[in-house]
Amino acid sequence: MTGFRRAVLLVGLLNLGYFGIEFTTALLIGSVSLFADSVDFLEDTSINLLIFVAVLWSPRARSTVGRVLAVVIMVPAVVTFVTAIVKIFDPVAPAFAPMSLAALGALVVNLACAFILMRHRHHEGSLSRAAWLSARNDALANVGIIAAAFVAIPLQSGWPDIIVGIAIGLLNLDAARAVWRVASDESRQQLEPEP
């Protein structure tokens, strides 16, 4: 098993493990940003396990998987936007302590995943790009969730949580665009005749 395959398998398992913790916490306290991040953990699990298998496929098949991964990365963004719209009608501030602790745990997991993937981020084309961007974006999202929790305390408002949730959704859309672009470039290179 190559180092890259081992890395994505480990990252996939770490994401799956923390998904359950964060998803349960998000449901219990009604946090849009934690919900968005937990769905993102599940998406990262799918991405990394698919990459684990797809890295053995042909370059053409990998570019197709890269496009599929771009669409998969968009799913949490859409779910987040829907959740945020629902929360806008009742912008109650989520509980500070559970939100902060869950986000801090997620940050530790995501930094570990980003560290594991860092040396592979330029290998294997769109597949490594998808894995790396997912891990990096998750760490940035966790910092935003922690900041939203601290801002929500004096304001006693759910708006910081909603805003950070929407920002996480936009970050995922941008990552999906980047992965799609790399996959499309790979596909074009496969179609170009050899010199």
N, C-alpha and C positions, 0 to 999 in steps of 0.2 A: 504494500500500500504506500503510495507516495506521501510525502510530507503534506502536500496540499489537501489530499483526500482525508488524511488523519485530522488535519486542522478543521476542515468543514464538518466532519462528523462530530468532533468534540464540541464545536460551536453550536451545531444543531441540537445536541443533547442538553447543553447548558441552557439554550433558549427554551426548549420544551419544559425543562424543570422549573424555570422561573415564570413561565407563562401562567401556570396554575396559581402561584402565589399572588401575582399582580392582578390577574383577572378577578380572583375572589375578593381581594381588597377593593378594587375599583367598584365592583357591584355593591359591596357592603357600605361604602361611603359615598357613592354617587359621583365619582370623579371622571370627567370627560378625558382629561389628559392621561390619567392612569389607564382608563379603558383603551384609549388609542394606543398607548404603549404596550399594553398586554396583548392586544390583537397583533401588534407589530412583532411581539415575541413569537407568536404562533406562525406568522408569515415568515420570520427568519428561520424558524425550525424547518418549514417547508422548503425554503430556498436552499438551505445548506444541505439537507438530505437529498434534494434533487440534484444539486451540484455534485454531491458525493458519488451518485450513480452516473451522471451525464459526463463527467470528466473523462470517462473511458470511451465515449462515443467519438464518431468522426467529427472533424471540424465543422462540416455543414450541419450536422445534428446539434452540435453545441451552440451554433449561432441561432438555431431555431429555439433551443431551450432558453437561450439568453432573452429572446423576445417574449417567451412565456413568462420568464421571471420578471420582466419589466411590467407585465400585466399583473402578476401576483403582487408586486410591490405596490401597485396602485390600490389594491383592495383595502388595506388599512386606512388609506387616505379617504376613500369613499365612506367607509364605516365611521370614521372619525367625524366627517362633515355632517353625516346624518345624526350622530350622537350629539354633536355640538348644537345643531338646530333644535333638537328636543330640549336640551339643557338651557338654551337661550330663553325659553318660555318659563323656566323656573330656575334662575341663576343662584341657587343656594350654594354657599361655600362648603366644599367637602371638609371632612375632619382633618385638621392639620397634621397631627402626629402620625396616623396611619399613612396618609398621603406621602409625607416626607420620608418615613422609614421605608415604604415600598419603593419609592423613587431612588433612595440611596442604595438599597439592595440591587435594584435594576442597574444603577450606574456602575456598581462594582462588577456585576456580571457582564455588562456591555463593554466596559473597559478591558476586562479579561479577554472577551471575544475579539475586540479590535486589536489587542496586542498579539493574540494568536494568529490573526489574519494579516497583520501588517506586512510581514515579509513576503506574503504571497499576493499582495494587491495588484501587482503588475503582471502576474502570470495568468495563463489560461484565458485570456481575453475577457469576454462579457461575463463569464462565470465568476472569475475572481473579483471582477469589478462589482458585481451584484452582492457578493458576500461581504466585501470590504465596505461598500457604501451603506449597507444595512447596519453593520456593526457601528460604523462611525456615526451615522444619523441617530441611532438609538442612544449612544452616549450623550450626544448633544441634546436630544429630547429629554433625557433624565435630568440634565442640568436645568433645563427650562421648567420641568415639573417641580423641582425643588425650589426654584425661584418663585414660581407661582404660589406655592404653599406659603412661603414667607411673606409675599405681598398680600395674600388673601387674609392673613391674620388681622392686620390693622383695618383693612377695608371691610372685613366681614362680608365679602362678596364672592360669588362664583365666577365673576368675569375673568380674573387672571387665569383660572383653570381652563375656561372656555377658549381664551385667546391662545394659550400655550397648546391646547389640543388642536386648534386650527393650524397653528404654526407647524406642529408635527405632521399634520396631513399634507401641508404644502411641501415640507421637506421630503416626504415620501414621493410626492408627485415629481419633484425634481430628480430624485434618485432613479425613478422609473424611466424618465426621459433620458438620463445619462446611460443607463443600461441598454435601452432600446437603440440608442445611437451606436454604441460599441458593437452590439449584436448585428445591426444593419451593416456596419463597416466590415465585420467579419464575413457576412454573407456576400457582400460585393466582392471581397477578395477571393472568395471561393469560386465566383463566376468568371473572374478575369482570367484570360488565357495565360499560360506560362510563357515568359519571354524566350 
